[in-house]
Amino acid sequence: MKTVLALVATVILGSTCSDKNQSDLENTVIEYSANTRGFYQKITVANHKVSISKDRNGTEKPTATAISDADWKKLVTDFQTIELDDLATLKAPSEKRFHDGAAIANLKIVHKEKTYQSTSFDHGTPPKEIEKLVNKINALVETN
Protein backbone atom coordinates (compact mmCIF):
# COMPACT_ATOMS: atom_id res chain seq x y z
CA MET A 1 0.00 0.00 0.00
CA LYS A 2 2.83 2.40 0.85
CA THR A 3 4.46 1.60 -2.48
CA VAL A 4 1.29 2.43 -4.39
CA LEU A 5 0.87 5.68 -2.45
CA ALA A 6 4.50 6.64 -3.10
CA LEU A 7 4.11 5.86 -6.80
CA VAL A 8 0.93 7.97 -7.09
CA ALA A 9 2.59 10.87 -5.24
CA THR A 10 5.60 10.69 -7.55
CA VAL A 11 3.42 10.79 -10.67
CA ILE A 12 1.36 13.72 -9.36
CA LEU A 13 4.42 15.72 -8.29
CA GLY A 14 6.22 14.96 -11.54
CA SER A 15 3.33 16.16 -13.68
CA THR A 16 2.90 19.25 -11.52
CA CYS A 17 6.55 20.21 -12.05
CA SER A 18 6.24 19.71 -15.78
CA ASP A 19 3.10 21.86 -15.89
CA LYS A 20 4.87 24.52 -13.81
CA ASN A 21 7.82 24.65 -16.21
CA GLN A 22 5.48 24.93 -19.18
CA SER A 23 3.50 27.70 -17.53
CA ASP A 24 6.82 29.44 -16.74
CA LEU A 25 7.57 29.60 -20.46
CA GLU A 26 3.99 30.66 -21.19
CA ASN A 27 4.58 33.68 -18.94
CA THR A 28 7.94 34.44 -20.53
CA VAL A 29 8.90 36.55 -23.53
CA ILE A 30 12.01 35.55 -25.45
CA GLU A 31 13.53 37.99 -27.95
CA TYR A 32 16.33 37.06 -30.29
CA SER A 33 17.76 39.79 -32.47
CA ALA A 34 20.46 39.80 -35.12
CA ASN A 35 21.65 42.80 -37.10
CA THR A 36 24.34 44.30 -39.26
CA ARG A 37 24.36 47.47 -41.34
CA GLY A 38 22.18 45.86 -44.04
CA PHE A 39 20.32 43.16 -42.09
CA TYR A 40 17.91 43.21 -39.18
CA GLN A 41 15.80 40.44 -37.70
CA LYS A 42 13.98 40.32 -34.38
CA ILE A 43 12.25 37.09 -33.36
CA THR A 44 9.87 37.18 -30.41
CA VAL A 45 8.50 34.02 -28.79
CA ALA A 46 5.55 34.41 -26.43
CA ASN A 47 2.37 32.50 -25.65
CA HIS A 48 2.72 29.71 -28.24
CA LYS A 49 3.44 32.28 -30.98
CA VAL A 50 6.51 33.44 -32.82
CA SER A 51 6.63 36.87 -34.43
CA ILE A 52 9.25 38.04 -36.84
CA SER A 53 10.18 41.63 -37.57
CA LYS A 54 12.62 42.72 -40.25
CA ASP A 55 11.94 46.42 -39.70
CA ARG A 56 14.63 48.05 -37.59
CA ASN A 57 12.49 51.15 -36.95
CA GLY A 58 9.48 49.23 -35.66
CA THR A 59 7.02 50.89 -38.05
CA GLU A 60 6.04 47.62 -39.74
CA LYS A 61 3.83 45.20 -37.80
CA PRO A 62 5.61 41.88 -37.17
CA THR A 63 4.09 38.71 -38.58
CA ALA A 64 2.94 36.28 -35.87
CA THR A 65 2.53 32.55 -36.36
CA ALA A 66 1.35 29.83 -33.99
CA ILE A 67 3.98 27.40 -32.73
CA SER A 68 3.12 23.70 -33.06
CA ASP A 69 2.78 21.63 -29.88
CA ALA A 70 5.89 19.61 -30.73
CA ASP A 71 7.97 22.76 -31.28
CA TRP A 72 6.58 24.31 -28.10
CA LYS A 73 7.55 21.25 -26.05
CA LYS A 74 11.07 21.44 -27.49
CA LEU A 75 11.26 25.13 -26.57
CA VAL A 76 10.14 24.32 -23.03
CA THR A 77 12.80 21.62 -22.75
CA ASP A 78 15.52 23.91 -24.09
CA PHE A 79 14.39 26.81 -21.89
CA GLN A 80 14.62 24.63 -18.76
CA THR A 81 18.35 24.03 -19.37
CA ILE A 82 19.24 27.73 -19.20
CA GLU A 83 20.48 29.38 -16.02
CA LEU A 84 18.92 32.81 -16.43
CA ASP A 85 21.19 34.48 -13.89
CA ASP A 86 24.25 33.37 -15.90
CA LEU A 87 22.95 34.70 -19.23
CA ALA A 88 24.80 38.01 -18.99
CA THR A 89 28.16 36.32 -18.34
CA LEU A 90 28.16 33.78 -21.19
CA LYS A 91 31.20 34.02 -23.46
CA ALA A 92 30.72 34.06 -27.21
CA PRO A 93 32.60 31.22 -28.94
CA SER A 94 33.66 33.36 -31.92
CA GLU A 95 34.24 37.02 -32.76
CA LYS A 96 33.36 37.38 -36.45
CA ARG A 97 30.91 40.18 -35.60
CA PHE A 98 33.87 42.45 -34.77
CA HIS A 99 34.85 42.68 -38.43
CA ASP A 100 31.46 42.34 -40.15
CA GLY A 101 31.95 38.60 -40.62
CA ALA A 102 28.65 37.84 -38.88
CA ALA A 103 25.58 39.68 -37.68
CA ILE A 104 25.55 40.78 -34.04
CA ALA A 105 23.08 38.66 -32.09
CA ASN A 106 21.52 39.05 -28.65
CA LEU A 107 19.12 36.98 -26.58
CA LYS A 108 16.78 38.72 -24.15
CA ILE A 109 14.42 36.87 -21.82
CA VAL A 110 11.74 38.56 -19.73
CA HIS A 111 10.74 36.04 -17.07
CA LYS A 112 8.61 36.82 -14.03
CA GLU A 113 8.94 40.56 -14.67
CA LYS A 114 12.74 40.39 -14.62
CA THR A 115 14.83 40.94 -17.74
CA TYR A 116 17.84 38.77 -18.52
CA GLN A 117 20.07 39.65 -21.48
CA SER A 118 23.04 37.93 -23.02
CA THR A 119 26.19 39.61 -24.16
CA SER A 120 26.54 39.98 -27.92
CA PHE A 121 27.54 36.94 -29.96
CA ASP A 122 27.80 35.97 -33.63
CA HIS A 123 24.51 35.16 -35.36
CA GLY A 124 24.69 31.42 -36.09
CA THR A 125 27.28 30.77 -33.36
CA PRO A 126 25.68 31.26 -29.93
CA PRO A 127 27.34 30.28 -26.64
CA LYS A 128 26.91 26.54 -26.07
CA GLU A 129 24.79 27.11 -22.94
CA ILE A 130 22.02 28.72 -25.03
CA GLU A 131 22.77 27.06 -28.36
CA LYS A 132 19.81 24.65 -28.41
CA LEU A 133 17.29 27.38 -27.57
CA VAL A 134 18.72 29.88 -30.06
CA ASN A 135 18.89 27.28 -32.83
CA LYS A 136 15.30 26.23 -32.14
CA ILE A 137 14.12 29.85 -32.27
CA ASN A 138 15.89 30.36 -35.59
CA ALA A 139 14.47 27.08 -36.91
CA LEU A 140 10.95 28.37 -36.15
CA VAL A 141 11.60 31.26 -38.52
CA GLU A 142 12.79 28.95 -41.28
CA THR A 143 9.68 26.76 -41.03
CA ASN A 144 7.22 29.68 -40.90
C-alpha positions in Angstrom: 0.0 0.0 0.0 2.8 2.4 0.9 4.5 1.6 -2.5 1.3 2.4 -4.4 0.9 5.7 -2.5 4.5 6.6 -3.1 4.1 5.9 -6.8 0.9 8.0 -7.1 2.6 10.9 -5.2 5.6 10.7 -7.6 3.4 10.8 -10.7 1.4 13.7 -9.4 4.4 15.7 -8.3 6.2 15.0 -11.5 3.3 16.2 -13.7 2.9 19.3 -11.5 6.6 20.2 -12.0 6.2 19.7 -15.8 3.1 21.9 -15.9 4.9 24.5 -13.8 7.8 24.6 -16.2 5.5 24.9 -19.2 3.5 27.7 -17.5 6.8 29.4 -16.7 7.6 29.6 -20.5 4.0 30.7 -21.2 4.6 33.7 -18.9 7.9 34.4 -20.5 8.9 36.5 -23.5 12.0 35.6 -25.5 13.5 38.0 -27.9 16.3 37.1 -30.3 17.8 39.8 -32.5 20.5 39.8 -35.1 21.6 42.8 -37.1 24.3 44.3 -39.3 24.4 47.5 -41.3 22.2 45.9 -44.0 20.3 43.2 -42.1 17.9 43.2 -39.2 15.8 40.4 -37.7 14.0 40.3 -34.4 12.3 37.1 -33.4 9.9 37.2 -30.4 8.5 34.0 -28.8 5.6 34.4 -26.4 2.4 32.5 -25.7 2.7 29.7 -28.2 3.4 32.3 -31.0 6.5 33.4 -32.8 6.6 36.9 -34.4 9.2 38.0 -36.8 10.2 41.6 -37.6 12.6 42.7 -40.2 11.9 46.4 -39.7 14.6 48.1 -37.6 12.5 51.1 -36.9 9.5 49.2 -35.7 7.0 50.9 -38.1 6.0 47.6 -39.7 3.8 45.2 -37.8 5.6 41.9 -37.2 4.1 38.7 -38.6 2.9 36.3 -35.9 2.5 32.6 -36.4 1.3 29.8 -34.0 4.0 27.4 -32.7 3.1 23.7 -33.1 2.8 21.6 -29.9 5.9 19.6 -30.7 8.0 22.8 -31.3 6.6 24.3 -28.1 7.6 21.3 -26.0 11.1 21.4 -27.5 11.3 25.1 -26.6 10.1 24.3 -23.0 12.8 21.6 -22.7 15.5 23.9 -24.1 14.4 26.8 -21.9 14.6 24.6 -18.8 18.3 24.0 -19.4 19.2 27.7 -19.2 20.5 29.4 -16.0 18.9 32.8 -16.4 21.2 34.5 -13.9 24.2 33.4 -15.9 22.9 34.7 -19.2 24.8 38.0 -19.0 28.2 36.3 -18.3 28.2 33.8 -21.2 31.2 34.0 -23.5 30.7 34.1 -27.2 32.6 31.2 -28.9 33.7 33.4 -31.9 34.2 37.0 -32.8 33.4 37.4 -36.4 30.9 40.2 -35.6 33.9 42.5 -34.8 34.9 42.7 -38.4 31.5 42.3 -40.2 32.0 38.6 -40.6 28.6 37.8 -38.9 25.6 39.7 -37.7 25.6 40.8 -34.0 23.1 38.7 -32.1 21.5 39.0 -28.7 19.1 37.0 -26.6 16.8 38.7 -24.2 14.4 36.9 -21.8 11.7 38.6 -19.7 10.7 36.0 -17.1 8.6 36.8 -14.0 8.9 40.6 -14.7 12.7 40.4 -14.6 14.8 40.9 -17.7 17.8 38.8 -18.5 20.1 39.7 -21.5 23.0 37.9 -23.0 26.2 39.6 -24.2 26.5 40.0 -27.9 27.5 36.9 -30.0 27.8 36.0 -33.6 24.5 35.2 -35.4 24.7 31.4 -36.1 27.3 30.8 -33.4 25.7 31.3 -29.9 27.3 30.3 -26.6 26.9 26.5 -26.1 24.8 27.1 -22.9 22.0 28.7 -25.0 22.8 27.1 -28.4 19.8 24.7 -28.4 17.3 27.4 -27.6 18.7 29.9 -30.1 18.9 27.3 -32.8 15.3 26.2 -32.1 14.1 29.8 -32.3 15.9 30.4 -35.6 14.5 27.1 -36.9 11.0 28.4 -36.1 11.6 31.3 -38.5 12.8 28.9 -41.3 9.7 26.8 -41.0 7.2 29.7 -40.9 
